[in-house]
Amino acid sequence: MNMAQPTKFQKGQLIVELLVAFGLSSILIPAVILGFISGSAGRAQQEQRLKGLGYLREAEEAVRSIRDANWSDIATNGQYHPVAGAVSWSLAGGSEVIGDFTRSIEISDVDPPDPSKKQVLISVSWNNILPINLTSNLILSRWRSAVATLTAGGELLGLGRGDWCAPSAERIVEFDLDKSGVANAISAIQGNVFAGTGDNASGPAFDNVLIPNTTYPTLPAPTLGGNYGAQPIKTNGIFGEPDYAYLTTDTVRRQGIIIDLTNLSGGQYSEIGTLDIGVANVNGKSIYVSGNIAYLSGTNGKIYAFDITNRGGSHSPVAEIDLGAIANKILIVGESIYAAVNSTSNQLTIIPVGVNGITFGTPVTVSVPGAGAVDVYVNSAGSRSYLATAGSDTQSEFFIIDSDPGSATYRQILGSYDSGGMKPKGVTVVPGSIRAILVGTGGTQQYQVIDLENETNPVHCTSQSRSGGLVIPSGVNGVASVLEDDGDAYSYIITGDAGAELKIIEGGPGGAGGNGGIFESPVFDAGAQVIFNRFSVIDLQPPDIIPTYQIAVSQDCTTFNYTGSYGADGGTIPLSLNPGRCFRYQVTFTGGGGAPSASSTVLINYSP
């Protein structure tokens, strides 16, 4: 049987169909293959992601477990990876590689720093198919924390019966110092005002003025206890103690003079010792004594330390440090020297001293937008420095500086004040109050009281529509202030008034007189080294009392160095104070509406 042969038309149709089939195949086959490949890769990538998530979750649980076992094991910032032990996890330094995966744990401080919290960033990454990175960001807190309560308080004393912000002319006492020197230096303790009167090397160089402690409203009636300087000596600085007074002078080989206040003959005190820096043509500038070490600044820009365990005889320096500019005023608070430096770049220099008092550490400097410094006052905790600079037509002359090393604003200027044309010569902060006194020459008021309630904006203090300043045309050359044991408060100023160089100005919070006091809490002993996290005030009596807290953490439960300045809200205990075994706080009360007593109960949060 013969089969029909394809016609030419049928052959052409077949060729077209083959071409179409080949075309479709070229489109569909790669797509199908790619689909298979993508599906396979997606499954692999998903498997990798699941593995990565597993490693991430494992690290989360590991770091929580380590935190729960011992907080100190995650307390140090850095990069780590988890290591599984026989019964527990631990951390090892650096990242780790697990097959295709890299895993790391970054530990850092939270912002703001809190010793009871850590930020933990866990990262797992791989790069075998597509680069992927998984992260987990945790904030871990000490899961074990304990609390304790401490109560401090007691009978309140008056903080002066006057008004610093509205001094009364009727409550100012004047006293005529020895002639014919010019009073230029002052130091005061309860019962004594020590005045340097030899600014022009004429007449006595020193007066010891006795200030009797009287019962309000009787004002003190000062008397001259005695003087020093039969041979004219130019006095530049002064420091006083109950038994000794110390002068700095322009006298070669006697830049410092030690006066025995227990030996008085014919109205004259005897000189028992001298401080000789051993350098010619250098004068003594400022002096401060702490224990048996005397510190003297010279006009060559150096500060010298002298061992005066035996006050008698001539003493040579046992240590010195060069500041590069004259320290117009030096004082010691805690274990540091604070120097008001006559420089336009670094006006405040803080110098650590060793426990022996004669080992100088590396100085820390603070620059303020003002002229050279003339005086400085530092609070008892060393957390605030109040700096007075020379007069300027364009810059401020008074600065509040955070000098607490544990503070986030350490060495920063918290606030400033313009003296309004007065050229400062001295500054003090009134004990137990939030008032500073700035004195000098020129301008409208030569005695100015500054309200420090808002540290960022200190202002001229006023009360009862009256100014907290005084006009003293002859100028004020120095100032000191004392809060007496019975609650009377006074500032002492030395002026250019020929017949009344010393003036005693009564002060206080105003009104009926405010109550106040400084009290220490009992010591809380945690029994071991712990981290003290924060404290909060849970009770305050009377409710309108104003508290200011300072805190201390101790290793030996014996030495407590108070620091900080906290209000009724409490606050976080700085990392720099931790760890420690014992905690204590000091509270200063002001106000209270005349209440006879006050108390504060504080809740402490700490962690083992």
C-alpha positions as CSV (number, residue, x, y, z in Angstrom):
1,M,0.0,0.0,0.0
2,N,1.4,3.3,-1.0
3,M,1.6,6.0,1.8
4,A,0.9,9.5,0.7
5,Q,3.9,11.7,0.6
6,P,3.8,15.1,2.5
7,T,3.1,18.0,0.4
8,K,5.4,21.0,0.4
9,F,2.8,22.9,2.5
10,Q,2.9,20.2,5.2
11,K,6.7,20.3,5.3
12,G,6.7,24.0,5.8
13,Q,4.1,23.7,8.6
14,L,6.3,21.1,10.4
15,I,9.3,23.4,10.2
16,V,7.3,26.2,11.8
17,E,6.0,24.0,14.6
18,L,9.6,22.8,15.4
19,L,10.8,26.4,15.5
20,V,7.9,27.4,17.8
21,A,8.7,24.4,20.0
22,F,12.4,25.3,20.2
23,G,11.5,28.9,21.0
24,L,9.2,27.9,23.8
25,S,11.7,25.5,25.2
26,S,14.4,28.2,25.2
27,I,12.1,30.3,27.4
28,L,10.5,27.7,29.7
29,I,13.4,25.4,30.3
30,P,15.8,28.1,31.9
31,A,12.9,29.4,33.9
32,V,12.1,25.9,35.2
33,I,15.8,25.3,36.0
34,L,16.1,28.6,37.7
35,G,13.0,27.9,39.7
36,F,14.5,24.6,40.9
37,I,17.8,26.3,41.7
38,S,16.1,29.2,43.5
39,G,13.9,26.9,45.5
40,S,16.9,24.9,46.5
41,A,18.9,28.1,47.4
42,G,15.9,29.5,49.3
43,R,15.6,26.3,51.3
44,A,19.3,26.5,52.1
45,Q,19.2,30.1,53.0
46,Q,16.2,29.5,55.3
47,E,18.1,26.7,56.9
48,Q,21.0,29.0,57.4
49,R,18.7,31.7,58.9
50,L,17.2,29.2,61.3
51,K,20.6,28.1,62.4
52,G,21.7,31.8,62.8
53,L,18.6,32.5,64.9
54,G,19.4,29.5,67.0
55,Y,22.9,30.8,67.6
56,L,21.5,34.2,68.4
57,R,18.9,32.9,70.9
58,E,21.6,30.7,72.5
59,A,23.8,33.7,73.0
60,E,20.9,35.6,74.6
61,E,20.3,32.9,77.1
62,A,24.0,32.4,77.7
63,V,24.5,36.1,78.6
64,R,21.4,36.1,80.8
65,S,22.7,33.0,82.6
66,I,26.1,34.6,83.1
67,R,24.4,37.8,84.4
68,D,22.3,35.8,86.9
69,A,25.3,33.9,88.2
70,N,27.6,36.9,88.7
71,W,27.0,40.4,87.5
72,S,30.7,41.2,87.6
73,D,31.2,38.8,84.7
74,I,29.4,41.1,82.4
75,A,30.4,44.4,84.0
76,T,33.4,45.0,81.8
77,N,32.8,46.6,78.4
78,G,34.2,44.8,75.4
79,Q,33.6,42.2,72.7
80,Y,33.1,38.6,73.8
81,H,31.6,35.2,72.7
82,P,29.8,32.6,74.9
83,V,31.6,29.4,76.0
84,A,29.6,26.5,77.2
85,G,31.1,24.8,80.4
86,A,30.1,21.6,82.1
87,V,27.5,23.3,84.2
88,S,27.4,26.9,83.2
89,W,28.2,29.5,80.5
90,S,31.1,31.9,80.5
91,L,32.4,34.7,78.3
92,A,35.7,34.7,76.3
93,G,37.3,37.6,74.6
94,G,36.6,38.4,70.9
95,S,34.1,37.0,68.4
96,E,33.9,33.3,67.4
97,V,33.5,31.3,64.2
98,I,31.0,28.4,64.1
99,G,31.2,26.8,60.7
100,D,29.9,29.4,58.3
101,F,28.7,31.7,61.1
102,T,30.5,34.5,63.1
103,R,29.0,35.4,66.5
104,S,29.9,38.2,68.9
105,I,28.6,39.8,72.0
106,E,29.3,43.6,72.5
107,I,28.9,44.8,76.1
108,S,28.8,48.6,76.7
109,D,27.4,51.2,79.1
110,V,23.8,52.4,78.8
111,D,23.3,56.2,78.2
112,P,23.3,57.8,80.7
113,P,25.6,55.4,82.6
114,D,23.9,53.3,85.3
115,P,26.1,50.8,87.3
116,S,23.1,48.5,87.6
117,K,22.5,48.2,83.8
118,K,24.5,47.1,80.7
119,Q,23.7,47.3,77.0
120,V,24.4,44.0,75.2
121,L,24.5,43.8,71.4
122,I,24.5,40.2,70.0
123,S,25.4,39.7,66.4
124,V,25.4,36.5,64.2
125,S,26.4,36.8,60.5
126,W,27.2,34.5,57.6
127,N,28.2,34.9,53.9
128,N,28.1,31.5,52.2
129,I,25.1,32.3,49.9
130,L,23.9,35.8,50.6
131,P,25.4,38.0,53.3
132,I,23.1,38.1,56.3
133,N,23.5,39.7,59.7
134,L,21.1,39.1,62.7
135,T,21.3,41.2,65.8
136,S,19.7,41.4,69.2
137,N,20.0,44.4,71.4
138,L,19.4,43.8,75.1
139,I,19.4,46.0,78.2
140,L,20.4,43.8,81.1
141,S,19.8,44.8,84.7
142,R,21.1,43.2,87.9
143,W,18.4,40.7,88.6
144,R,19.4,40.5,92.2
145,S,19.2,43.7,94.0
146,A,18.7,44.6,97.7
147,V,17.6,47.7,99.5
148,A,18.4,49.3,102.8
149,T,17.2,52.4,104.6
150,L,19.2,55.0,106.4
151,T,17.8,57.9,108.5
152,A,19.7,61.0,109.4
153,G,18.7,64.1,111.2
154,G,18.5,66.0,114.5
155,E,18.1,69.3,116.0
156,L,18.3,72.3,113.6
157,L,20.5,75.3,114.2
158,G,19.9,78.8,112.9
159,L,21.8,79.7,109.8
160,G,22.0,83.3,110.7
161,R,19.4,85.8,111.9
162,G,20.1,88.4,109.2
163,D,19.5,88.4,105.5
164,W,22.4,87.9,103.1
165,C,20.4,89.4,100.3
166,A,19.4,92.6,102.2
167,P,22.2,93.4,104.7
168,S,21.1,95.9,107.4
169,A,23.4,98.9,108.0
170,E,22.4,98.7,111.7
171,R,23.8,95.2,111.9
172,I,27.3,95.9,110.6
173,V,30.1,96.2,113.0
174,E,33.3,98.1,112.1
175,F,36.8,97.8,113.6
176,D,39.9,99.9,113.2
177,L,43.0,97.8,112.4
178,D,46.5,98.8,113.3
179,K,48.0,101.7,111.3
180,S,49.5,102.5,109.0
181,G,49.5,99.5,106.8
182,V,46.9,98.7,104.2
183,A,44.7,95.6,104.9
184,N,45.0,93.3,101.9
185,A,44.6,89.7,103.2
186,I,42.1,87.9,105.5
187,S,41.5,84.5,107.0
188,A,38.8,83.7,109.6
189,I,37.8,80.9,112.0
190,Q,35.2,81.0,114.7
191,G,36.5,83.5,117.3
192,N,39.3,85.0,115.2
193,V,39.8,87.2,112.2
194,F,43.4,87.2,110.9
195,A,44.2,90.3,108.9
196,G,47.3,91.0,106.8
197,T,47.9,94.7,107.2
198,G,51.2,95.2,105.5
199,D,50.3,95.8,101.9
200,N,52.6,98.8,101.8
201,A,55.3,97.5,104.2
202,S,54.4,100.1,106.7
203,G,53.3,99.4,110.3
204,P,52.4,95.9,111.7
205,A,52.1,93.2,109.1
206,F,49.4,91.2,111.0
207,D,46.5,91.6,113.4
208,N,44.7,88.9,115.3
209,V,41.2,90.3,116.0
210,L,39.2,88.4,118.6
211,I,35.5,87.9,117.8
212,P,33.4,87.0,120.9
213,N,30.5,84.6,120.4
214,T,27.5,86.6,121.5
215,T,23.8,85.7,121.9
216,Y,21.4,87.2,119.4
217,P,20.5,90.0,119.1
218,T,23.8,91.2,120.6
219,L,26.4,91.9,118.0
220,P,30.0,90.9,118.5
221,A,32.4,93.5,119.9
222,P,35.8,92.8,118.3
223,T,39.0,93.5,120.2
224,L,42.7,93.3,119.1
225,G,44.3,90.2,120.5
226,G,47.8,91.3,119.3
227,N,49.8,92.0,116.2
228,Y,53.1,91.2,114.5
229,G,55.6,93.2,112.5
230,A,57.7,95.6,114.5
231,Q,59.9,95.7,111.4
232,P,57.8,96.6,108.4
233,I,57.0,93.6,106.2
234,K,54.9,93.6,103.1
235,T,52.2,90.9,103.6
236,N,50.7,89.2,100.5
237,G,48.7,86.3,101.9
238,I,47.5,84.9,105.2
239,F,46.3,81.7,106.8
240,G,45.1,81.2,110.4
241,E,44.7,78.4,112.9
242,P,43.9,78.6,116.6
243,D,47.6,78.5,117.7
244,Y,49.4,79.8,114.6
245,A,49.2,82.3,111.8
246,Y,51.1,82.1,108.5
247,L,52.1,85.0,106.3
248,T,53.5,85.2,102.8
249,T,55.8,88.2,102.3
250,D,58.2,89.9,99.9
251,T,61.1,89.2,102.2
252,V,64.0,87.3,100.7
253,R,64.7,84.0,102.5
254,R,61.5,84.5,104.5
255,Q,58.8,84.2,101.8
256,G,56.7,82.5,104.6
257,I,56.5,83.5,108.2
258,I,55.1,81.3,111.1
259,I,53.6,83.3,114.0
260,D,53.0,81.7,117.4
261,L,49.6,83.0,118.7
262,T,50.2,81.4,122.1
263,N,53.2,83.6,122.8
264,L,52.2,87.3,123.3
265,S,54.4,89.9,124.8
266,G,53.7,93.6,124.9
267,G,50.9,93.1,122.4
268,Q,53.3,91.5,120.0
269,Y,53.3,87.8,118.8
270,S,56.5,86.1,118.2
271,E,57.9,84.7,115.0
272,I,58.9,81.1,115.5
273,G,59.6,79.9,112.0
274,T,60.2,80.8,108.4
275,L,59.6,79.2,105.0
276,D,62.5,79.8,102.6
277,I,62.0,78.7,99.0
278,G,65.7,79.2,98.3
279,V,65.3,81.4,95.2
280,A,66.2,85.1,95.1
281,N,63.9,87.8,93.7
282,V,60.8,85.6,94.3
283,N,58.0,86.7,96.7
284,G,55.5,84.6,98.5
285,K,51.9,85.0,97.2
286,S,49.4,82.6,98.9
287,I,49.7,80.1,101.7
288,Y,47.6,77.3,103.1
289,V,48.3,74.7,105.8
290,S,46.9,71.2,106.0
291,G,48.1,69.2,109.0
292,N,51.8,69.5,109.2
293,I,52.3,70.5,105.6
294,A,52.4,74.2,104.5
295,Y,51.9,75.0,100.8
296,L,53.2,78.3,99.5
297,S,52.8,79.8,96.0
298,G,55.5,82.1,94.7
299,T,55.7,84.8,92.1
300,N,57.7,82.5,89.9
301,G,54.6,80.3,89.2
302,K,55.6,77.5,91.5
303,I,53.9,75.9,94.5
304,Y,56.2,74.7,97.3
305,A,55.4,72.1,100.0
306,F,57.1,72.4,103.5
307,D,57.1,69.9,106.3
308,I,56.4,72.0,109.4
309,T,55.9,69.2,111.9
310,N,58.1,71.3,114.0
311,R,56.9,74.9,113.5
312,G,60.1,76.4,114.8
313,G,63.2,77.2,112.7
314,S,63.8,77.8,109.0
315,H,62.2,75.4,106.6
316,S,63.2,74.5,103.1
317,P,60.8,73.0,100.5
318,V,60.4,69.2,100.4
319,A,58.5,69.3,97.0
320,E,57.5,71.8,94.3
321,I,55.5,72.0,91.2
322,D,55.6,74.6,88.4
323,L,52.2,75.9,87.2
324,G,53.7,78.2,84.6
325,A,51.8,81.2,86.1
326,I,51.3,82.7,89.5
327,A,48.8,81.1,91.8
328,N,47.1,84.1,93.4
329,K,45.2,81.9,95.8
330,I,45.7,78.2,96.9
331,L,43.7,76.1,99.2
332,I,43.4,72.4,100.1
333,V,40.2,70.3,100.0
334,G,40.4,66.6,100.5
335,E,43.5,65.4,98.7
336,S,43.8,68.2,96.1
337,I,45.3,71.7,95.9
338,Y,43.0,74.2,94.1
339,A,44.9,77.1,92.7
340,A,43.4,80.3,91.2
341,V,46.0,81.0,88.5
342,N,46.8,84.4,86.9
343,S,46.4,83.1,83.4
344,T,43.9,83.8,80.6
345,S,43.9,80.2,79.4
346,N,43.9,77.9,82.5
347,Q,42.6,79.9,85.4
348,L,41.9,77.0,87.7
349,T,44.4,74.2,88.4
350,I,43.6,71.2,90.5
351,I,46.7,69.3,91.7
352,P,46.3,65.8,93.4
353,V,48.6,65.3,96.4
354,G,49.6,62.0,97.9
355,V,48.6,60.8,101.4
356,N,52.0,62.1,102.6
357,G,51.0,65.6,101.4
358,I,54.3,66.1,99.5
359,T,53.8,64.0,96.4
360,F,52.2,66.1,93.6
361,G,50.1,64.3,90.9
362,T,49.4,65.4,87.4
363,P,47.6,68.8,87.4
364,V,44.1,69.2,85.9
365,T,43.3,72.6,84.4
366,V,40.1,74.4,83.8
367,S,39.7,77.3,81.4
368,V,37.0,80.0,81.7
369,P,36.1,82.8,79.4
370,G,37.5,85.5,81.6
371,A,40.6,87.2,82.8
372,G,43.2,85.8,85.1
373,A,41.9,84.3,88.4
374,V,42.3,86.2,91.6
375,D,40.6,83.9,94.2
376,V,38.8,80.6,94.5
377,Y,36.5,78.9,97.1
378,V,35.8,75.2,97.1
379,N,33.0,73.4,99.0
380,S,33.9,70.8,101.6
381,A,33.3,67.9,99.2
382,G,35.4,69.4,96.4
383,S,32.5,69.0,94.0
384,R,32.1,72.8,93.3
385,S,34.7,75.4,92.8
386,Y,33.7,79.1,92.7
387,L,36.3,81.2,90.8
388,A,36.7,84.9,90.8
389,T,38.7,86.5,87.9
390,A,40.0,90.0,87.4
391,G,37.7,92.7,86.1
392,S,36.8,92.7,82.4
393,D,34.6,95.0,80.3
394,T,33.4,92.2,78.1
395,Q,33.6,89.0,80.2
396,S,32.1,87.6,83.4
397,E,34.1,87.7,86.6
398,F,32.5,84.8,88.6
399,F,32.3,81.2,87.6
400,I,30.8,78.0,89.1
401,I,32.8,75.0,88.0
402,D,32.0,71.3,88.5
403,S,35.1,69.9,90.2
404,D,33.6,66.5,91.0
405,P,35.7,63.9,89.1
406,G,32.8,61.5,89.2
407,S,30.4,63.9,87.5
408,A,29.4,63.7,83.9
409,T,30.1,67.5,83.7
410,Y,33.5,67.4,85.4
411,R,35.6,70.5,84.7
412,Q,32.7,72.2,83.0
413,I,31.4,75.7,83.7
414,L,27.9,75.4,85.2
415,G,27.2,79.1,85.4
416,S,28.8,82.6,85.4
417,Y,28.0,86.1,86.7
418,D,29.1,89.6,85.7
419,S,30.2,91.9,88.5
420,G,29.0,95.0,86.5
421,G,32.3,96.9,86.4
422,M,33.6,95.9,89.9
423,K,37.1,94.4,89.8
424,P,37.1,91.3,92.1
425,K,39.7,90.7,94.7
426,G,38.0,87.9,96.8
427,V,35.2,85.4,96.8
428,T,33.6,83.2,99.4
429,V,30.5,81.0,99.7
430,V,28.5,81.4,102.9
431,P,28.5,78.2,105.0
432,G,25.1,76.5,105.1
433,S,23.6,78.6,102.4
434,I,23.3,79.1,98.6
435,R,24.9,82.5,98.6
436,A,28.3,83.6,97.3
437,I,30.0,86.9,98.2
438,L,32.2,88.7,95.6
439,V,34.2,91.7,96.7
440,G,36.6,94.1,95.0
441,T,37.2,97.7,93.9
442,G,35.5,100.0,91.4
443,G,32.1,99.6,89.9
444,T,28.8,100.5,91.6
445,Q,28.9,97.9,94.5
446,Q,32.2,96.6,95.9
447,Y,30.4,94.0,98.0
448,Q,28.0,91.8,96.1
449,V,25.9,88.8,97.2
450,I,25.1,86.2,94.5
451,D,22.2,83.8,94.6
452,L,23.4,80.3,93.6
453,E,20.0,78.6,93.8
454,N,20.1,78.1,90.0
455,E,23.7,77.2,89.3
456,T,23.2,77.7,85.5
457,N,22.1,81.3,86.1
458,P,23.6,82.9,89.2
459,V,22.1,86.3,89.8
460,H,22.5,89.3,92.1
461,C,20.7,88.5,95.3
462,T,17.8,90.8,96.4
463,S,15.3,90.5,99.2
464,Q,12.5,92.7,100.5
465,S,13.1,95.0,97.5
466,R,16.6,95.6,98.7
467,S,20.0,94.7,97.1
468,G,22.3,92.1,98.5
469,G,25.2,94.5,97.8
470,L,27.0,97.3,99.6
471,V,28.7,100.4,98.3
472,I,32.2,100.8,99.9
473,P,34.0,103.5,97.9
474,S,37.4,102.7,99.4
475,G,37.1,99.2,98.0
476,V,37.1,95.7,99.6
477,N,40.4,93.8,99.5
478,G,39.3,90.4,100.9
479,V,36.4,88.4,102.4
480,A,35.9,85.4,104.6
481,S,32.7,84.0,106.2
482,V,32.0,81.9,109.3
483,L,28.9,80.1,110.6
484,E,29.2,79.9,114.4
485,D,28.2,76.9,116.5
486,D,25.2,78.7,117.9
487,G,23.9,79.5,114.4
488,D,25.0,83.1,113.9
489,A,26.5,83.8,110.5
490,Y,28.9,86.6,109.5
491,S,31.0,87.7,106.6
492,Y,34.2,89.6,107.4
493,I,35.6,92.0,104.9
494,I,38.8,94.2,104.9
495,T,38.4,97.6,103.2
496,G,40.4,100.7,102.4
497,D,38.5,102.7,105.1
498,A,41.2,104.4,107.1
499,G,39.2,104.2,110.4
500,A,37.2,101.0,109.9
501,E,39.2,98.6,107.8
502,L,37.5,95.5,109.2
503,K,33.7,95.2,108.8
504,I,31.6,92.4,110.2
505,I,28.3,91.9,108.3
506,E,25.5,89.8,109.8
507,G,23.9,87.4,107.4
508,G,21.2,84.7,107.2
509,P,18.3,83.4,105.1
510,G,16.1,86.4,105.8
511,G,12.6,86.5,107.3
512,A,12.4,85.3,110.8
513,G,15.7,83.5,110.4
514,G,16.0,80.0,108.9
515,N,16.9,76.7,110.4
516,G,19.4,74.3,109.1
517,G,22.1,71.8,110.0
518,I,24.4,69.2,108.6
519,F,23.9,65.6,109.6
520,E,25.5,62.2,108.8
521,S,23.6,59.0,108.4
522,P,24.7,55.8,110.1
523,V,27.0,53.5,108.2
524,F,25.4,50.8,106.1
525,D,27.6,47.7,105.8
526,A,26.7,45.3,103.0
527,G,29.0,42.7,104.4
528,A,30.9,42.3,101.1
529,Q,32.0,44.2,98.0
530,V,28.8,45.3,96.2
531,I,27.7,47.9,93.6
532,F,25.6,50.7,95.0
533,N,23.2,51.6,92.2
534,R,21.0,54.5,93.4
535,F,19.3,56.1,96.3
536,S,15.9,57.7,96.7
537,V,14.3,59.8,99.5
538,I,11.3,58.0,101.0
539,D,10.6,60.3,103.9
540,L,11.5,64.0,104.7
541,Q,10.4,65.8,107.9
542,P,9.2,68.5,108.0
543,P,7.9,68.3,104.4
544,D,9.1,71.8,103.5
545,I,12.7,71.3,104.6
546,I,15.2,71.6,101.8
547,P,17.8,68.8,101.7
548,T,21.1,68.7,99.9
549,Y,22.7,65.2,99.9
550,Q,26.3,64.1,99.5
551,I,27.2,60.4,99.3
552,A,30.2,58.3,100.1
553,V,31.1,54.6,99.3
554,S,33.9,53.1,101.4
555,Q,36.1,50.1,101.0
556,D,37.1,49.9,104.6
557,C,33.9,51.2,106.2
558,T,36.1,53.8,108.1
559,T,37.0,56.4,105.5
560,F,34.1,58.3,103.8
561,N,34.8,61.0,101.3
562,Y,31.6,62.7,100.5
563,T,30.9,63.8,96.9
564,G,28.1,65.1,94.7
565,S,25.2,67.4,95.3
566,Y,21.7,65.8,95.2
567,G,18.2,67.1,95.9
568,A,15.1,65.6,97.3
569,D,14.8,63.3,94.2
570,G,17.9,61.4,95.1
571,G,19.9,60.0,92.2
572,T,22.3,57.5,90.6
573,I,25.4,56.6,92.5
574,P,28.4,57.1,90.1
575,L,30.4,54.3,88.6
576,S,33.5,55.9,89.9
577,L,32.5,55.3,93.5
578,N,31.9,51.6,93.0
579,P,32.4,48.9,94.1
580,G,32.5,49.2,97.9
581,R,31.3,47.6,101.1
582,C,29.8,50.5,103.0
583,F,27.6,53.4,102.2
584,R,26.9,56.6,104.1
585,Y,25.3,60.0,103.2
586,Q,25.5,63.5,104.6
587,V,22.5,65.8,104.3
588,T,22.4,69.6,104.7
589,F,19.0,71.0,105.7
590,T,17.9,74.5,105.1
591,G,14.5,76.1,105.6
592,G,11.8,74.3,107.5
593,G,9.8,77.3,108.7
594,G,11.4,77.4,112.1
595,A,11.0,73.7,112.9
596,P,13.2,72.5,115.8
597,S,14.4,69.4,114.0
598,A,14.5,67.6,110.7
599,S,15.1,64.1,109.4
600,S,15.5,62.2,106.1
601,T,15.1,58.5,105.3
602,V,16.9,57.3,102.2
603,L,16.3,54.0,100.4
604,I,19.6,52.5,98.9
605,N,19.5,50.1,96.0
606,Y,22.6,47.9,95.8
607,S,23.6,44.6,94.1
608,P,26.0,41.9,95.0
